[in-house]
Amino acid sequence: MSSAVVFTSAAQSRPLVFDGKAVPEVSLPEPGEARPPQAVRYAELSSSLASNPKLIDVTQASRLEIRPAPEMVSSGISAIDALTGGLPRGCLTEICGSASSGRTTLLLAALAAATRRGEFCVVVDASDTLDPHSALAAGVELDHLLWVRCGEDTNSRSAEKKSRAKTFFSSETRQSDHRMEQVLRATDLLLESGGFGLIVLDLGDLPPQAARYIPLTTWFRFRRVVEHTPTILLVIEPQPIAGSCSSLLLQLGSQCEEPDGMHALRPTHAHLLTGLNITAELLCSRLERKPAQSTAFESKTAWAG
């Protein structure tokens, strides 16, 4: 008796039966034997493609070399390194989280680790929120840091004063679009220039709807430019926006302990001054690592009053 597997077609509502013994075995022909029609057609197609001068530089997929695994470097936080193996060079990494989720702590730790290695770093600051005093206290060597401040220029400010009749929502939308245009233009120039070990796009304080308007083709272009370089492209954001273009995606969150043992969703000012317990969850990794679920670390906040 032969075993069979039965599937039901959802479109036709008819059973489809595949008999295991009815499937013919595929074997290569012996020398001197006639080849099957499929092999003949494949050989003819391969020869015709090889003789085409327009396809002389095209390599078959079976002959492509396997891309080596990217080099991993320390993120500056041992718990993150144990979770992800570090930050991959030549890849796009996303760090997403809400306000007070620990994303600034991870940003400063990555900058400090990169500058200690003697690398030059860039922060493309969409909202002009980077604090140099906190960066210096975190161990960042400011001589190796380029700070690109994306804000409104003088012309846009004067135009804003003249258009007081417009609503606040339209004004905020226009400001976000202007800053996003500056961020993308500056990132294009920095990636093309090369020579940086870490390029950070800090989109954390922009409205989520502004970042979601970035075309997916832009992220594909960034990934293609950076993939054959030793540069780490790090994006700080409230929500994931790069889709399949990112090689590593981390979700950060904070939990602070209340006196009664309960967990508060939002930290207080005292917790901000004494440090937060940050949880990091690995949402996506294309680096052939088993996705360890999560880890925790404590934030280091520098007070620059």
C-alpha positions as CSV (number, residue, x, y, z in Angstrom):
1,M,0.0,0.0,0.0
2,S,1.4,3.4,-0.9
3,S,1.2,6.3,1.4
4,A,-0.4,9.5,0.1
5,V,-0.6,13.1,1.3
6,V,-4.0,14.9,0.8
7,F,-4.4,18.7,0.6
8,T,-7.6,20.6,0.1
9,S,-7.6,23.4,-2.3
10,A,-9.1,26.5,-0.8
11,A,-10.1,28.0,-4.2
12,Q,-11.7,24.9,-5.8
13,S,-12.7,23.0,-2.6
14,R,-11.3,19.8,-4.2
15,P,-8.8,17.4,-2.6
16,L,-5.4,17.1,-4.2
17,V,-3.7,13.7,-3.7
18,F,0.0,13.2,-4.2
19,D,1.0,9.6,-4.2
20,G,4.5,9.0,-3.0
21,K,5.2,6.1,-5.4
22,A,3.9,8.1,-8.4
23,V,6.8,10.6,-8.2
24,P,9.5,9.5,-10.7
25,E,13.1,9.5,-9.5
26,V,15.5,12.0,-11.1
27,S,18.9,10.5,-12.1
28,L,21.7,11.9,-14.2
29,P,22.3,10.2,-17.5
30,E,25.3,7.9,-18.0
31,P,28.0,8.9,-20.5
32,G,26.8,8.1,-24.0
33,E,23.1,8.1,-23.0
34,A,20.6,10.5,-24.4
35,R,19.8,13.4,-22.0
36,P,16.2,14.3,-21.1
37,P,14.6,17.2,-22.9
38,Q,14.8,19.4,-19.8
39,A,18.6,19.0,-19.6
40,V,18.9,19.7,-23.4
41,R,16.9,22.9,-23.1
42,Y,18.9,24.0,-20.0
43,A,22.2,23.4,-21.9
44,E,20.9,25.4,-24.9
45,L,19.8,28.2,-22.7
46,S,23.1,28.4,-20.9
47,S,25.1,28.4,-24.2
48,S,22.9,31.1,-25.7
49,L,23.2,33.3,-22.5
50,A,27.0,32.8,-22.5
51,S,27.3,33.8,-26.2
52,N,25.3,37.0,-25.7
53,P,27.7,40.0,-25.4
54,K,25.3,41.9,-23.3
55,L,25.3,39.2,-20.6
56,I,29.0,38.5,-20.6
57,D,29.5,40.0,-17.1
58,V,26.5,38.2,-15.6
59,T,27.4,35.4,-13.2
60,Q,25.2,32.5,-12.5
61,A,23.7,32.3,-9.0
62,S,25.3,28.9,-8.4
63,R,28.8,30.4,-9.0
64,L,28.3,33.4,-6.7
65,E,30.6,33.5,-3.7
66,I,29.1,33.4,-0.3
67,R,29.3,36.8,1.4
68,P,31.4,36.6,4.5
69,A,29.9,37.4,7.8
70,P,30.3,41.1,8.8
71,E,32.8,42.1,11.4
72,M,31.2,42.7,14.8
73,V,32.5,45.5,17.1
74,S,31.6,46.4,20.6
75,S,28.5,48.6,21.2
76,G,30.0,49.8,24.5
77,I,27.5,47.9,26.6
78,S,28.4,44.3,27.5
79,A,24.8,43.2,27.8
80,I,24.1,44.3,24.2
81,D,27.3,42.6,23.0
82,A,26.2,39.3,24.6
83,L,22.8,39.6,23.0
84,T,23.7,40.6,19.5
85,G,27.5,39.9,19.3
86,G,28.0,43.7,18.8
87,L,27.3,46.1,16.0
88,P,27.9,44.8,12.5
89,R,30.2,46.8,10.1
90,G,28.8,47.5,6.6
91,C,25.2,47.1,7.8
92,L,22.2,49.1,8.9
93,T,21.3,48.7,12.5
94,E,18.0,50.1,14.0
95,I,17.6,51.0,17.7
96,C,13.9,51.8,18.4
97,G,12.3,52.9,21.6
98,S,10.1,55.6,23.1
99,A,11.4,58.5,25.2
100,S,13.3,57.4,28.3
101,S,13.8,53.9,26.9
102,G,17.6,54.0,27.0
103,R,18.3,54.8,23.4
104,T,20.5,57.8,24.3
105,T,22.5,55.7,26.7
106,L,23.2,53.2,23.9
107,L,23.9,56.0,21.4
108,L,26.5,57.6,23.7
109,A,28.0,54.2,24.6
110,A,28.5,53.3,20.9
111,L,30.1,56.7,20.2
112,A,32.4,56.3,23.2
113,A,33.5,52.8,22.1
114,A,34.1,53.9,18.5
115,T,36.1,57.0,19.4
116,R,38.2,54.9,21.8
117,R,39.1,52.7,18.9
118,G,40.4,55.8,17.1
119,E,37.5,56.0,14.7
120,F,35.8,59.2,13.5
121,C,32.1,59.3,14.1
122,V,29.1,61.4,12.9
123,V,25.8,62.2,14.6
124,V,23.2,63.5,12.2
125,D,20.9,65.1,14.8
126,A,17.4,65.7,13.3
127,S,16.1,67.5,16.4
128,D,19.3,69.2,17.7
129,T,19.1,67.4,21.0
130,L,22.6,66.0,21.5
131,D,24.2,67.3,24.7
132,P,28.0,67.6,24.3
133,H,28.5,67.6,28.1
134,S,26.7,64.3,28.5
135,A,28.7,62.9,25.6
136,L,31.9,64.0,27.2
137,A,30.9,62.5,30.5
138,A,30.0,59.2,28.8
139,G,33.6,58.9,27.4
140,V,33.1,60.3,23.9
141,E,36.2,61.9,22.5
142,L,34.8,65.0,21.0
143,D,37.8,65.6,18.7
144,H,36.7,62.5,16.8
145,L,33.0,63.5,16.6
146,L,31.2,65.4,13.9
147,W,27.9,66.8,15.0
148,V,25.5,67.7,12.1
149,R,22.7,69.8,13.6
150,C,19.6,69.7,11.5
151,G,17.2,72.5,12.3
152,E,15.5,75.4,10.8
153,D,17.6,77.9,8.9
154,T,17.2,81.6,9.0
155,N,15.0,81.8,5.9
156,S,12.5,79.2,7.3
157,R,12.3,81.1,10.6
158,S,11.5,84.4,8.9
159,A,8.9,82.7,6.8
160,E,7.4,81.1,9.9
161,K,7.0,84.6,11.5
162,K,5.1,85.8,8.4
163,S,2.7,82.9,8.4
164,R,1.2,83.2,11.8
165,A,-2.3,82.6,10.5
166,K,-1.5,78.9,9.8
167,T,-2.3,76.3,12.3
168,F,0.3,74.7,14.7
169,F,-0.2,71.3,13.2
170,S,0.8,72.4,9.7
171,S,3.8,74.3,11.2
172,E,5.0,71.2,12.9
173,T,4.6,69.1,9.8
174,R,6.5,71.6,7.7
175,Q,9.4,71.7,10.2
176,S,9.6,67.9,10.4
177,D,9.7,67.7,6.6
178,H,12.4,70.3,6.4
179,R,14.5,68.5,9.0
180,M,14.0,65.1,7.4
181,E,15.2,66.5,4.0
182,Q,18.3,67.9,5.8
183,V,18.9,64.5,7.4
184,L,18.7,62.5,4.2
185,R,20.8,64.9,2.3
186,A,23.5,65.0,4.9
187,T,23.5,61.2,5.2
188,D,24.0,60.8,1.5
189,L,27.0,63.1,1.5
190,L,28.5,61.4,4.5
191,L,28.1,57.9,3.1
192,E,29.6,58.9,-0.2
193,S,32.6,60.6,1.4
194,G,33.6,57.6,3.5
195,G,36.2,57.5,6.2
196,F,33.8,57.3,9.2
197,G,33.6,54.3,11.5
198,L,30.1,55.1,12.8
199,I,27.3,57.2,11.3
200,V,24.3,57.8,13.5
201,L,20.9,59.1,12.3
202,D,19.1,60.3,15.4
203,L,15.4,60.4,14.5
204,G,14.3,59.7,18.1
205,D,12.5,63.1,18.7
206,L,10.8,63.4,15.4
207,P,7.1,62.6,15.0
208,P,6.7,58.9,14.0
209,Q,4.7,59.9,10.9
210,A,7.5,62.0,9.6
211,A,10.0,59.2,9.7
212,R,7.6,56.8,8.1
213,Y,7.4,59.0,5.0
214,I,11.0,58.1,4.1
215,P,10.8,55.9,0.9
216,L,12.0,52.3,1.2
217,T,14.3,53.0,-1.8
218,T,16.2,55.4,0.4
219,W,17.0,52.7,2.9
220,F,18.0,50.3,0.1
221,R,20.4,53.0,-1.3
222,F,21.9,53.5,2.2
223,R,22.4,49.8,2.7
224,R,24.0,49.4,-0.8
225,V,26.4,52.2,-0.2
226,V,27.5,51.1,3.3
227,E,27.6,47.3,2.7
228,H,31.2,47.2,1.3
229,T,32.7,49.6,3.8
230,P,33.8,49.3,7.5
231,T,31.1,51.9,8.4
232,I,28.4,51.2,10.9
233,L,25.1,52.9,10.0
234,L,23.0,53.3,13.2
235,V,19.5,54.7,13.2
236,I,17.8,55.8,16.4
237,E,14.1,56.0,16.1
238,P,10.8,55.6,18.0
239,Q,9.5,52.7,15.7
240,P,11.1,50.5,13.1
241,I,11.1,52.1,9.6
242,A,13.8,50.5,7.5
243,G,12.0,47.2,7.0
244,S,14.1,44.4,5.4
245,C,17.0,46.8,4.8
246,S,18.2,46.6,8.4
247,S,20.5,43.7,9.5
248,L,19.9,44.2,13.2
249,L,16.8,45.6,15.0
250,L,16.7,46.2,18.7
251,Q,13.7,47.3,20.8
252,L,14.5,49.2,24.0
253,G,12.3,49.8,27.0
254,S,12.6,50.9,30.6
255,Q,11.2,49.5,33.8
256,C,11.7,51.2,37.1
257,E,11.0,49.6,40.4
258,E,8.4,51.2,42.7
259,P,8.5,50.9,46.5
260,D,5.6,48.4,46.5
261,G,7.4,46.1,44.0
262,M,5.2,47.1,41.0
263,H,6.8,48.2,37.7
264,A,6.0,51.7,36.5
265,L,5.8,52.3,32.8
266,R,7.2,55.8,32.9
267,P,10.2,56.8,35.0
268,T,10.2,59.7,37.5
269,H,12.8,62.4,37.7
270,A,14.5,60.6,40.6
271,H,14.9,57.5,38.4
272,L,16.4,59.6,35.6
273,L,19.1,61.0,38.0
274,T,19.9,57.6,39.5
275,G,19.7,55.4,36.4
276,L,17.1,53.2,34.8
277,N,16.8,49.4,34.3
278,I,16.8,49.1,30.5
279,T,15.5,46.0,28.7
280,A,16.6,45.3,25.1
281,E,14.8,42.8,22.9
282,L,16.3,41.4,19.7
283,L,13.4,41.7,17.1
284,C,15.3,40.9,14.0
285,S,18.8,39.7,13.1
286,R,20.2,38.6,9.7
287,L,23.6,37.7,11.1
288,E,23.1,34.0,11.5
289,R,22.7,34.2,15.3
290,K,20.1,32.5,17.3
291,P,17.7,35.2,18.5
292,A,18.3,35.3,22.2
293,Q,15.1,36.9,23.5
294,S,16.2,39.9,25.6
295,T,18.7,41.3,28.0
296,A,18.9,44.1,30.6
297,F,21.4,46.8,31.5
298,E,21.4,50.0,33.6
299,S,21.5,53.4,32.1
300,K,24.2,56.0,32.9
301,T,22.8,59.5,32.9
302,A,25.2,62.5,33.1
303,W,23.8,65.7,34.6
304,A,24.8,68.8,32.7
305,G,23.1,71.6,34.6
